[in-house]
Amino acid sequence: MSFGIALSGGGIRGAAHVGVVCALEEAGIFPRSVAGTSAGSIVAGLYGMGMTGKDLKSLVEDLAVNGYQLIDADYLGLLKAGRQFLRRKPITFSGLIKGKRLEDYLFWLTKGKRMDQLKRRTVIPAVDLISGLTVAYTNDLHHLEPIKDVSWQTGVRLSFAMRASCAVPAVFQPKSTGELCLVDGGVTDLLPVNLLLAAGEKNVLAVDLARHYHGADCHHIMEIASHSLSVMSRRLSECASVGEKLLLKPSLPKGAELLTFDKMKDCMAAGYEATVALLPQIKEIFAETVKEEP
């Protein structure tokens, strides 16, 4: 019996997913498939291409110190939008952060690999604002279950898929290409369990960073956008059976916001602790996967 992990979005709080992976690997438990949205897409993509929990932990430790260098704010675009507003002209500003530095960094980490070159079954969703469809990028188009309003695609660069899935509306500029205008996969699938099931994985461990997250006292535009997605997703998930075998809900540290990189190690520790606490249940439910590394 194989099993997979579905990882939700959450900005830097996604470091909690790395703690989950580390705890699973220490226990000799290795997922065969992975799906991730937004921040979860980065962990899913890197894990899907073969990075270990130890590799991901080193990455988190580096980003906790140097992550702010990935933020390329569009100051000129913001000034232009102000002038357009005052002159009552159409505003062309699409997001506070360009996202090019992030995509370049992801391209470097992934060595330019395409989705169809990944080792594990991997699913990364984004949302096309033009068609309204969820675009689910995966490494294998065989044996996929059709889902309404979902378009399955492959062949794109892994860095492209991750960048598109991370485009939190109003915070990151959309990833536009051809006829697509792609934003955060969390608009429709903050916790992509259904997509992993449709990709053929019958047994899913889900990691939800939205359940125990509470917005910070200081409501700025980035937190408003991020927390709005979390609230929307939580309400929608309450109306439907998601389908995972077990739901992991790490208790995240106070003050961990969308881009508070200095909180990444604390979030990673929270994911690790939550996983260790549930290891007896994880081993019981996914018993046949123990000691079976891909």
C-alpha positions in Angstrom: 0.0 0.0 0.0 1.3 3.4 -1.0 0.4 6.7 0.5 0.8 10.4 -0.3 0.9 13.7 1.5 -1.1 16.8 0.7 0.4 20.1 1.8 -1.6 23.3 2.2 -0.6 26.9 1.5 0.5 29.4 4.2 3.5 31.6 3.2 6.5 31.0 5.3 4.3 28.9 7.6 4.9 26.2 4.9 8.2 25.5 6.6 6.0 23.4 8.9 5.7 20.9 6.0 9.4 20.4 6.1 9.1 19.4 9.8 6.5 16.9 8.8 8.7 15.3 6.2 11.7 15.2 8.5 9.6 13.4 11.2 8.2 10.9 8.7 11.7 10.1 7.3 13.2 9.7 10.8 10.4 7.1 11.5 11.3 5.3 8.3 8.1 6.4 6.5 8.4 7.7 2.9 5.4 9.0 1.0 5.1 7.8 -2.6 3.3 10.8 -3.9 2.8 14.5 -2.9 0.6 17.4 -3.7 1.1 21.0 -2.5 -0.5 24.4 -2.9 1.3 27.8 -2.7 4.0 27.4 0.0 3.1 23.7 0.0 3.9 23.6 -3.7 7.5 24.5 -3.0 8.0 21.7 -0.5 6.0 19.3 -2.7 8.0 20.1 -5.8 11.4 19.9 -4.1 10.4 16.6 -2.4 9.0 15.3 -5.6 12.2 15.9 -7.4 14.2 13.9 -4.8 15.2 16.3 -2.0 15.3 14.6 1.4 13.9 16.0 4.7 17.5 16.8 5.7 18.0 18.8 2.4 14.7 20.7 3.0 15.7 21.5 6.6 19.0 23.1 5.5 17.0 25.1 3.0 14.6 26.4 5.7 17.6 27.4 7.9 19.1 29.4 5.1 15.8 31.1 4.1 15.2 32.0 7.8 18.2 34.3 7.5 18.3 35.2 3.8 14.7 34.8 2.6 14.0 38.6 2.4 16.4 38.8 -0.5 13.8 37.0 -2.6 11.3 39.8 -2.3 11.3 42.1 -5.4 8.7 44.7 -4.6 7.2 46.6 -7.6 7.8 50.1 -6.3 7.5 51.7 -9.7 4.3 49.9 -10.5 2.8 51.0 -7.2 3.7 54.7 -7.9 2.3 54.3 -11.4 -0.9 52.9 -10.0 -1.2 55.9 -7.7 -0.9 58.3 -10.6 -3.4 56.3 -12.6 -5.9 56.4 -9.7 -5.5 60.2 -9.3 -6.0 60.7 -13.0 -9.0 58.3 -13.0 -7.3 56.0 -15.5 -7.5 52.2 -15.5 -5.1 50.8 -12.9 -2.6 48.3 -14.3 -0.9 47.3 -11.0 -1.3 43.6 -10.4 0.6 42.8 -7.2 3.1 44.1 -4.7 5.8 41.5 -5.4 7.0 40.8 -9.0 8.0 37.2 -8.1 10.9 37.0 -10.6 13.5 36.6 -7.9 11.5 33.7 -6.3 11.1 32.0 -9.7 14.8 32.4 -10.5 15.7 30.9 -7.1 13.3 28.0 -7.7 14.8 27.4 -11.1 18.2 27.3 -9.6 17.1 24.9 -6.8 15.4 22.6 -9.3 18.1 22.8 -11.9 15.5 23.7 -14.5 13.7 20.3 -14.3 10.3 19.9 -15.9 7.3 18.4 -14.1 7.6 15.2 -16.2 11.1 14.6 -14.9 10.1 14.2 -11.2 10.7 11.0 -9.2 7.5 11.0 -7.1 4.0 11.5 -8.3 3.6 15.2 -7.8 0.6 17.6 -8.2 0.8 21.4 -8.0 -2.3 23.5 -8.6 -2.7 27.1 -9.8 -5.8 28.9 -10.9 -6.4 30.5 -14.2 -8.3 33.8 -13.8 -9.3 33.9 -17.4 -11.0 30.5 -17.6 -11.7 30.1 -13.9 -10.2 26.6 -14.1 -7.8 25.0 -11.7 -4.7 24.1 -13.7 -3.2 21.0 -12.0 0.4 20.4 -13.0 1.6 16.9 -12.6 4.4 14.6 -13.8 2.2 11.9 -15.3 -1.0 12.4 -17.2 -1.9 8.6 -17.1 -4.7 7.2 -14.9 -6.0 10.6 -13.9 -9.6 10.9 -12.7 -11.5 13.8 -14.5 -12.6 16.5 -12.1 -15.0 19.3 -13.0 -13.2 22.6 -13.5 -9.8 21.1 -13.4 -7.3 21.0 -16.3 -4.5 18.6 -15.9 -1.2 19.6 -17.5 2.5 18.6 -17.5 5.8 19.4 -19.3 6.2 22.9 -17.8 9.3 23.7 -15.7 8.8 22.8 -12.0 9.9 26.3 -11.0 7.1 27.7 -13.2 4.4 25.6 -11.6 5.6 26.5 -8.1 5.8 30.2 -8.9 2.3 30.2 -10.3 0.9 28.3 -7.3 2.5 30.8 -4.9 0.9 33.9 -6.6 -1.2 35.1 -3.6 -3.7 37.6 -5.2 -2.7 41.2 -4.6 0.6 40.2 -3.0 2.3 38.4 -5.9 1.8 39.4 -9.5 0.0 36.6 -11.5 2.1 34.3 -13.6 0.9 35.1 -17.1 1.8 32.9 -20.2 0.0 32.5 -23.4 -3.7 32.6 -22.7 -3.3 31.9 -19.0 -3.2 34.3 -16.0 -2.3 32.1 -13.1 -2.7 32.8 -9.4 -2.4 31.0 -6.1 -3.8 27.4 -6.2 -5.3 28.1 -2.8 -8.1 30.1 -4.5 -9.7 26.7 -5.2 -7.6 24.1 -3.5 -5.7 25.3 -0.5 -5.4 21.7 0.7 -5.2 19.6 -2.5 -6.3 16.3 -1.2 -8.9 15.9 -3.9 -6.3 16.4 -6.6 -3.9 13.8 -5.1 -6.8 11.3 -4.9 -7.7 12.0 -8.5 -4.1 11.3 -9.5 -4.5 7.8 -8.2 -3.4 8.0 -4.6 -6.0 6.3 -2.4 -4.3 7.0 1.0 -3.6 10.6 1.9 -2.1 12.2 4.9 -3.1 15.9 4.8 -1.3 18.8 6.5 -3.5 21.8 7.0 -1.8 25.0 8.2 -5.1 27.0 8.1 -7.0 25.3 10.8 -5.0 26.6 13.8 -3.9 29.8 12.2 -5.1 33.1 13.5 -4.5 36.4 11.7 -2.1 38.9 13.3 -3.3 41.9 15.2 -1.8 44.3 12.5 -3.9 43.8 9.4 -1.8 44.8 6.4 -2.5 44.0 2.8 -0.4 40.9 2.6 -2.0 39.3 5.7 -5.4 40.3 4.6 -5.0 38.6 1.2 -3.3 35.5 2.8 -5.8 35.1 5.7 -8.8 35.7 3.4 -7.7 32.6 1.4 -7.3 30.6 4.6 -10.8 31.6 5.9 -12.4 30.9 2.5 -10.8 27.5 2.2 -11.7 26.5 5.7 -15.3 27.4 5.2 -15.5 25.5 1.9 -13.9 22.4 3.3 -16.5 22.3 6.1 -19.1 21.8 3.3 -17.4 18.8 1.7 -15.7 15.6 2.6 -12.1 16.0 1.6 -11.1 12.4 1.7 -7.8 12.1 3.5 -7.1 9.2 5.9 -5.6 11.5 8.5 -5.5 15.3 9.0 -2.4 16.8 10.6 -2.9 20.4 12.1 0.3 21.8 13.5 -0.1 24.5 16.1 1.9 27.4 14.5 3.8 30.0 16.5 2.2 33.4 17.1 3.4 36.1 14.8 4.1 33.8 11.8 2.7 35.8 8.9 3.0 35.4 5.2 6.6 36.6 4.8 8.0 36.6 8.4 11.1 34.6 7.4 12.6 34.7 10.9 9.7 32.5 12.1 10.4 29.7 9.6 12.5 27.5 12.0 9.7 27.8 14.6 7.1 26.7 12.1 9.3 23.8 11.0 9.6 22.7 14.7 5.8 22.9 15.0 5.3 20.6 12.0 7.9 18.2 13.4 6.3 18.1 16.9 2.8 17.6 15.5 3.9 14.7 13.4 5.8 13.0 16.2 2.8 13.3 18.4 0.7 11.5 15.8 3.2 8.9 14.7 1.4 6.0 16.4 -1.7 6.8 14.3 0.3 7.4 11.2 2.1 4.0 11.5 -1.2 2.3 12.2 -3.0 3.8 9.2 -0.1 3.7 6.8 1.7 0.7 8.3 2.8 -1.0 5.1 4.7 2.0 4.0 7.1 2.0 6.9 10.7 1.3 6.0 9.9 1.4 2.3 11.9 4.3 0.8 11.1 5.0 -2.9 
